[in-house]
Amino acid sequence: MNLVADLHIHSISSGHAYSTVLEIVEAAAKMGLSMIAITDHGPAMPGGPHLYHFGNLRVLPSTLSGVRVLKGVEANIIDHEGNLDIPERYLKKLDWILAGFHPICYPGGTREENTRAMCRAIENPMVDAIVHPGNPQFPVNKDKVVKTAKRFSKMIEVNNSSLTISREGSKENCEEIAKLAAQYNTGIVVGSDAHYAGYVGDMDEATKILVDAGVKEEQVINTSLEKIEKYIKNRN
């Protein structure tokens, strides 16, 4: 499975990541990627950027060093209703919107509460994909989440960082989610979740899980620039 884009990357603006946009672009070009998304954390994350950061992303060129650059965010789900820490007027200015649970930003809850919050975020017309849903810290009804994503034509992420350096214990959940996605033909996005330029494009472990689960290449949005561009155009 050939991935042409990495759609989950953090710059120094996230507060706990360590590379600039130019360093990220340089790394992406060396990896042979055609597109990246800069998806810094929303402002509920300690050390994260102010909302003005997202309003001003328009100053970034759309292409740098031959790599397409999507302006995005990893918004934080902040309550059991699936609300996000980014107002709609800012989300409308962005190309690519991820949403997910983070311990400092989301209160946690029962499996039912977490499932409700995640599904409500999926239902948000501004959200493109749910990130690292396999995190064992926030158990969810995986079947319901994957079915909801299918119903709303949204994507579920298989997060490579969850399989390597963060969110210990995620692998089994990610494998189950991938099998459900294969069963229901739900859209998938693969992300490195790189917080340092050296990890940009590092998606091998996530890709292996998808292949082993029987996920078809056509289900994975970042196997084709045309699929990404068509999705964004249709959403807007």
Buried (B, 14 or more C-beta within 10 A) or exposed (E): BEBBBBBBBBBBBBEEBBBEBEBBBBBBBEBEBBBBBBBBBBBBBEEBBEBEBBEEBEEBEEEBEEBBBBBBBBBBBBBBEBBBBBEEEBBEEBBBBBBBBBEEBBEEBEEEBBBBBBBBBBBBEBBBBBBBBBBEBBBBBBBBBBBBBBEBEBBBBBBBBBBBEBBEEBBEBBBBBBBBBBBBEBBBBBBBBBBBBEBBBBBBBBBBBBEEBEBBEEBBBBBBBEBBEEBBEEBE
